[in-house]
């Protein structure tokens, strides 16, 4: 093959694969939604977090319903994990408070290692657009 034929073959190959490559390009947008300071063991805390997520989803997706559905879906496992952790810490705190009330002054003070739960970091809203 001559160099001209090679160039023509390469150009034809690019023309055939160009649209396929363009279709595979996706855009990913992320917004971190803070959950620090929220008591996610209560409905009020969960409602505030949901409002924050809703605001982030609207910033990314606008009125695009499919985009919003995908964005909400990207947060489900994160929110679920934060709520389960907050409720577990609440149960531990309630149990410890009940123990202290039961024994009053007879019980030893809690060990220094006993502390408040880690502050939840937050949720990341992820949107993938074709």
CNS distance restraints for C-alpha pairs under 8 A (distance, minus, plus):
assign (resid   1 and name CA) (resid   5 and name CA) 5.99 0.50 0.50
assign (resid   1 and name CA) (resid   6 and name CA) 6.63 0.50 0.50
assign (resid   2 and name CA) (resid   6 and name CA) 6.42 0.50 0.50
assign (resid   3 and name CA) (resid   7 and name CA) 6.23 0.50 0.50
assign (resid   4 and name CA) (resid   8 and name CA) 6.16 0.50 0.50
assign (resid   5 and name CA) (resid   9 and name CA) 6.06 0.50 0.50
assign (resid   6 and name CA) (resid  10 and name CA) 6.13 0.50 0.50
assign (resid   7 and name CA) (resid  11 and name CA) 6.11 0.50 0.50
assign (resid   8 and name CA) (resid  12 and name CA) 6.16 0.50 0.50
assign (resid   9 and name CA) (resid  13 and name CA) 6.13 0.50 0.50
assign (resid  10 and name CA) (resid  14 and name CA) 6.25 0.50 0.50
assign (resid  11 and name CA) (resid  15 and name CA) 6.23 0.50 0.50
assign (resid  12 and name CA) (resid  16 and name CA) 6.30 0.50 0.50
assign (resid  13 and name CA) (resid  17 and name CA) 6.29 0.50 0.50
assign (resid  14 and name CA) (resid  18 and name CA) 5.56 0.50 0.50
assign (resid  15 and name CA) (resid  19 and name CA) 7.53 0.50 0.50
assign (resid  16 and name CA) (resid  20 and name CA) 7.73 0.50 0.50
assign (resid  17 and name CA) (resid  21 and name CA) 6.20 0.50 0.50
assign (resid  18 and name CA) (resid  22 and name CA) 6.27 0.50 0.50
assign (resid  19 and name CA) (resid  23 and name CA) 6.20 0.50 0.50
assign (resid  20 and name CA) (resid  24 and name CA) 6.52 0.50 0.50
assign (resid  21 and name CA) (resid  25 and name CA) 6.72 0.50 0.50
assign (resid  23 and name CA) (resid 130 and name CA) 7.40 0.50 0.50
assign (resid  24 and name CA) (resid 130 and name CA) 7.58 0.50 0.50
assign (resid  25 and name CA) (resid 130 and name CA) 6.60 0.50 0.50
assign (resid  26 and name CA) (resid 128 and name CA) 6.48 0.50 0.50
assign (resid  26 and name CA) (resid 129 and name CA) 5.50 0.50 0.50
assign (resid  26 and name CA) (resid 130 and name CA) 4.60 0.50 0.50
assign (resid  27 and name CA) (resid 127 and name CA) 7.92 0.50 0.50
assign (resid  27 and name CA) (resid 128 and name CA) 5.56 0.50 0.50
assign (resid  27 and name CA) (resid 129 and name CA) 5.08 0.50 0.50
assign (resid  27 and name CA) (resid 130 and name CA) 6.43 0.50 0.50
assign (resid  28 and name CA) (resid 126 and name CA) 6.86 0.50 0.50
assign (resid  28 and name CA) (resid 127 and name CA) 5.53 0.50 0.50
assign (resid  28 and name CA) (resid 128 and name CA) 4.46 0.50 0.50
assign (resid  28 and name CA) (resid 129 and name CA) 6.39 0.50 0.50
assign (resid  29 and name CA) (resid  60 and name CA) 7.33 0.50 0.50
assign (resid  29 and name CA) (resid 126 and name CA) 5.79 0.50 0.50
assign (resid  29 and name CA) (resid 127 and name CA) 5.25 0.50 0.50
assign (resid  29 and name CA) (resid 128 and name CA) 6.63 0.50 0.50
assign (resid  30 and name CA) (resid 124 and name CA) 6.39 0.50 0.50
assign (resid  30 and name CA) (resid 125 and name CA) 5.45 0.50 0.50
assign (resid  30 and name CA) (resid 126 and name CA) 4.66 0.50 0.50
assign (resid  30 and name CA) (resid 127 and name CA) 6.52 0.50 0.50
assign (resid  31 and name CA) (resid  56 and name CA) 6.54 0.50 0.50
assign (resid  31 and name CA) (resid 124 and name CA) 5.63 0.50 0.50
assign (resid  31 and name CA) (resid 125 and name CA) 5.28 0.50 0.50
assign (resid  31 and name CA) (resid 126 and name CA) 6.92 0.50 0.50
assign (resid  32 and name CA) (resid 122 and name CA) 6.92 0.50 0.50
assign (resid  32 and name CA) (resid 123 and name CA) 5.85 0.50 0.50
assign (resid  32 and name CA) (resid 124 and name CA) 4.36 0.50 0.50
assign (resid  32 and name CA) (resid 125 and name CA) 6.32 0.50 0.50
assign (resid  33 and name CA) (resid  52 and name CA) 6.53 0.50 0.50
assign (resid  33 and name CA) (resid  53 and name CA) 6.31 0.50 0.50
assign (resid  33 and name CA) (resid  56 and name CA) 7.20 0.50 0.50
assign (resid  33 and name CA) (resid 122 and name CA) 5.49 0.50 0.50
assign (resid  33 and name CA) (resid 123 and name CA) 5.03 0.50 0.50
assign (resid  33 and name CA) (resid 124 and name CA) 5.82 0.50 0.50
assign (resid  33 and name CA) (resid 125 and name CA) 7.21 0.50 0.50
assign (resid  34 and name CA) (resid  49 and name CA) 8.00 0.50 0.50
assign (resid  34 and name CA) (resid  52 and name CA) 7.94 0.50 0.50
assign (resid  34 and name CA) (resid 121 and name CA) 6.27 0.50 0.50
assign (resid  34 and name CA) (resid 122 and name CA) 4.39 0.50 0.50
assign (resid  34 and name CA) (resid 123 and name CA) 6.51 0.50 0.50
assign (resid  35 and name CA) (resid  49 and name CA) 6.46 0.50 0.50
assign (resid  35 and name CA) (resid 120 and name CA) 5.76 0.50 0.50
assign (resid  35 and name CA) (resid 121 and name CA) 5.74 0.50 0.50
assign (resid  35 and name CA) (resid 122 and name CA) 4.30 0.50 0.50
assign (resid  35 and name CA) (resid 123 and name CA) 7.10 0.50 0.50
assign (resid  36 and name CA) (resid 119 and name CA) 5.71 0.50 0.50
assign (resid  36 and name CA) (resid 120 and name CA) 5.33 0.50 0.50
assign (resid  36 and name CA) (resid 121 and name CA) 5.75 0.50 0.50
assign (resid  36 and name CA) (resid 122 and name CA) 6.67 0.50 0.50
assign (resid  37 and name CA) (resid 119 and name CA) 7.09 0.50 0.50
assign (resid  37 and name CA) (resid 120 and name CA) 7.84 0.50 0.50
assign (resid  38 and name CA) (resid  45 and name CA) 5.24 0.50 0.50
assign (resid  38 and name CA) (resid  46 and name CA) 7.87 0.50 0.50
assign (resid  38 and name CA) (resid  48 and name CA) 7.79 0.50 0.50
assign (resid  38 and name CA) (resid  49 and name CA) 7.64 0.50 0.50
assign (resid  39 and name CA) (resid  44 and name CA) 7.84 0.50 0.50
assign (resid  39 and name CA) (resid  45 and name CA) 4.96 0.50 0.50
assign (resid  39 and name CA) (resid  46 and name CA) 7.61 0.50 0.50
assign (resid  39 and name CA) (resid  86 and name CA) 7.12 0.50 0.50
assign (resid  40 and name CA) (resid  44 and name CA) 7.80 0.50 0.50
assign (resid  40 and name CA) (resid  45 and name CA) 4.80 0.50 0.50
assign (resid  40 and name CA) (resid  46 and name CA) 5.29 0.50 0.50
assign (resid  40 and name CA) (resid  82 and name CA) 7.12 0.50 0.50
assign (resid  40 and name CA) (resid  83 and name CA) 5.36 0.50 0.50
assign (resid  40 and name CA) (resid  86 and name CA) 5.58 0.50 0.50
assign (resid  40 and name CA) (resid  87 and name CA) 7.27 0.50 0.50
assign (resid  41 and name CA) (resid  45 and name CA) 7.09 0.50 0.50
assign (resid  41 and name CA) (resid  46 and name CA) 7.59 0.50 0.50
assign (resid  41 and name CA) (resid  83 and name CA) 6.10 0.50 0.50
assign (resid  41 and name CA) (resid  84 and name CA) 7.88 0.50 0.50
assign (resid  41 and name CA) (resid  86 and name CA) 5.11 0.50 0.50
assign (resid  41 and name CA) (resid  87 and name CA) 4.69 0.50 0.50
assign (resid  41 and name CA) (resid  90 and name CA) 6.73 0.50 0.50
assign (resid  42 and name CA) (resid  46 and name CA) 6.43 0.50 0.50
assign (resid  43 and name CA) (resid  47 and name CA) 6.03 0.50 0.50
assign (resid  44 and name CA) (resid  48 and name CA) 6.33 0.50 0.50
assign (resid  45 and name CA) (resid  49 and name CA) 6.32 0.50 0.50
assign (resid  46 and name CA) (resid  50 and name CA) 6.13 0.50 0.50
assign (resid  46 and name CA) (resid  83 and name CA) 7.82 0.50 0.50
assign (resid  47 and name CA) (resid  51 and name CA) 6.23 0.50 0.50
assign (resid  48 and name CA) (resid  52 and name CA) 6.32 0.50 0.50
assign (resid  49 and name CA) (resid  53 and name CA) 6.19 0.50 0.50
assign (resid  50 and name CA) (resid  54 and name CA) 6.04 0.50 0.50
assign (resid  51 and name CA) (resid  55 and name CA) 6.23 0.50 0.50
assign (resid  52 and name CA) (resid  56 and name CA) 6.39 0.50 0.50
assign (resid  53 and name CA) (resid  57 and name CA) 6.11 0.50 0.50
assign (resid  53 and name CA) (resid  72 and name CA) 7.87 0.50 0.50
assign (resid  53 and name CA) (resid 123 and name CA) 7.98 0.50 0.50
assign (resid  53 and name CA) (resid 125 and name CA) 7.27 0.50 0.50
assign (resid  54 and name CA) (resid  58 and name CA) 6.18 0.50 0.50
assign (resid  55 and name CA) (resid  59 and name CA) 6.27 0.50 0.50
assign (resid  56 and name CA) (resid  60 and name CA) 6.38 0.50 0.50
assign (resid  56 and name CA) (resid 125 and name CA) 7.16 0.50 0.50
assign (resid  57 and name CA) (resid  61 and name CA) 5.84 0.50 0.50
assign (resid  57 and name CA) (resid  62 and name CA) 7.54 0.50 0.50
assign (resid  57 and name CA) (resid  68 and name CA) 6.01 0.50 0.50
assign (resid  57 and name CA) (resid  71 and name CA) 6.26 0.50 0.50
assign (resid  57 and name CA) (resid  72 and name CA) 7.28 0.50 0.50
assign (resid  57 and name CA) (resid 125 and name CA) 7.05 0.50 0.50
assign (resid  58 and name CA) (resid  62 and name CA) 4.75 0.50 0.50
assign (resid  58 and name CA) (resid  63 and name CA) 7.20 0.50 0.50
assign (resid  58 and name CA) (resid  68 and name CA) 7.34 0.50 0.50
assign (resid  60 and name CA) (resid 127 and name CA) 7.56 0.50 0.50
assign (resid  61 and name CA) (resid  65 and name CA) 7.76 0.50 0.50
assign (resid  61 and name CA) (resid  67 and name CA) 5.67 0.50 0.50
assign (resid  61 and name CA) (resid  68 and name CA) 5.80 0.50 0.50
assign (resid  62 and name CA) (resid  68 and name CA) 7.99 0.50 0.50
assign (resid  63 and name CA) (resid  68 and name CA) 7.82 0.50 0.50
assign (resid  64 and name CA) (resid  68 and name CA) 6.25 0.50 0.50
assign (resid  65 and name CA) (resid  69 and name CA) 6.12 0.50 0.50
assign (resid  66 and name CA) (resid  70 and name CA) 6.30 0.50 0.50
assign (resid  67 and name CA) (resid  71 and name CA) 6.14 0.50 0.50
assign (resid  67 and name CA) (resid 127 and name CA) 6.73 0.50 0.50
assign (resid  67 and name CA) (resid 128 and name CA) 7.82 0.50 0.50
assign (resid  67 and name CA) (resid 129 and name CA) 7.33 0.50 0.50
assign (resid  68 and name CA) (resid  72 and name CA) 6.12 0.50 0.50
assign (resid  69 and name CA) (resid  73 and name CA) 6.13 0.50 0.50
assign (resid  70 and name CA) (resid  74 and name CA) 6.21 0.50 0.50
assign (resid  70 and name CA) (resid 126 and name CA) 7.98 0.50 0.50
assign (resid  70 and name CA) (resid 127 and name CA) 6.44 0.50 0.50
assign (resid  70 and name CA) (resid 128 and name CA) 7.79 0.50 0.50
assign (resid  71 and name CA) (resid  75 and name CA) 6.82 0.50 0.50
assign (resid  71 and name CA) (resid 125 and name CA) 5.86 0.50 0.50
assign (resid  71 and name CA) (resid 126 and name CA) 5.55 0.50 0.50
assign (resid  71 and name CA) (resid 127 and name CA) 5.10 0.50 0.50
assign (resid  72 and name CA) (resid  76 and name CA) 6.65 0.50 0.50
assign (resid  72 and name CA) (resid 125 and name CA) 7.27 0.50 0.50
assign (resid  74 and name CA) (resid  78 and name CA) 7.96 0.50 0.50
assign (resid  74 and name CA) (resid 124 and name CA) 7.97 0.50 0.50
assign (resid  74 and name CA) (resid 125 and name CA) 6.16 0.50 0.50
assign (resid  74 and name CA) (resid 126 and name CA) 5.77 0.50 0.50
assign (resid  74 and name CA) (resid 127 and name CA) 7.54 0.50 0.50
assign (resid  75 and name CA) (resid  79 and name CA) 6.08 0.50 0.50
assign (resid  75 and name CA) (resid 123 and name CA) 6.58 0.50 0.50
assign (resid  75 and name CA) (resid 124 and name CA) 6.66 0.50 0.50
assign (resid  75 and name CA) (resid 125 and name CA) 5.82 0.50 0.50
assign (resid  75 and name CA) (resid 126 and name CA) 7.59 0.50 0.50
assign (resid  76 and name CA) (resid  80 and name CA) 6.05 0.50 0.50
assign (resid  77 and name CA) (resid  81 and name CA) 6.13 0.50 0.50
assign (resid  78 and name CA) (resid  82 and name CA) 6.32 0.50 0.50
assign (resid  78 and name CA) (resid 123 and name CA) 6.05 0.50 0.50
assign (resid  78 and name CA) (resid 124 and name CA) 7.90 0.50 0.50
assign (resid  79 and name CA) (resid  83 and name CA) 6.13 0.50 0.50
assign (resid  79 and name CA) (resid 123 and name CA) 6.78 0.50 0.50
assign (resid  80 and name CA) (resid  84 and name CA) 6.18 0.50 0.50
assign (resid  81 and name CA) (resid  85 and name CA) 6.18 0.50 0.50
assign (resid  82 and name CA) (resid  86 and name CA) 6.13 0.50 0.50
assign (resid  82 and name CA) (resid 120 and name CA) 6.77 0.50 0.50
assign (resid  83 and name CA) (resid  87 and name CA) 6.09 0.50 0.50
assign (resid  84 and name CA) (resid  88 and name CA) 6.12 0.50 0.50
assign (resid  85 and name CA) (resid  89 and name CA) 6.24 0.50 0.50
assign (resid  86 and name CA) (resid  90 and name CA) 6.14 0.50 0.50
assign (resid  87 and name CA) (resid  91 and name CA) 6.18 0.50 0.50
assign (resid  88 and name CA) (resid  92 and name CA) 6.31 0.50 0.50
assign (resid  89 and name CA) (resid  93 and name CA) 6.11 0.50 0.50
assign (resid  89 and name CA) (resid 117 and name CA) 6.38 0.50 0.50
assign (resid  90 and name CA) (resid  94 and name CA) 6.08 0.50 0.50
assign (resid  91 and name CA) (resid  95 and name CA) 6.09 0.50 0.50
assign (resid  92 and name CA) (resid  96 and name CA) 6.14 0.50 0.50
assign (resid  93 and name CA) (resid  97 and name CA) 6.09 0.50 0.50
assign (resid  94 and name CA) (resid  98 and name CA) 6.17 0.50 0.50
assign (resid  95 and name CA) (resid  99 and name CA) 6.23 0.50 0.50
assign (resid  96 and name CA) (resid 100 and name CA) 6.25 0.50 0.50
assign (resid  97 and name CA) (resid 101 and name CA) 6.17 0.50 0.50
assign (resid  98 and name CA) (resid 102 and name CA) 6.09 0.50 0.50
assign (resid  99 and name CA) (resid 103 and name CA) 6.46 0.50 0.50
assign (resid 100 and name CA) (resid 104 and name CA) 5.53 0.50 0.50
assign (resid 100 and name CA) (resid 107 and name CA) 6.97 0.50 0.50
assign (resid 103 and name CA) (resid 107 and name CA) 5.56 0.50 0.50
assign (resid 110 and name CA) (resid 114 and name CA) 6.46 0.50 0.50
